[in-house]
Amino acid sequence: MGTLLPKMPPQTLYVTVRRDELQQLRDERDRLRQQVAALNLQLQQAQASDKPALT
């Protein structure tokens, strides 16, 4: 059996982000969202072209 440790309360972590860093993070987030949307569209198109046509 392992040693039981008392449960510690969660700790709060505070960070400081400069405005330019925050803007870079937002730009990267937007770019990644656009990339995900484009990849989802490509996936849907590929899946649609793989399905046999209903007659």
Secondary structure as UniProt FT lines:
FT   HELIX           19..50
//
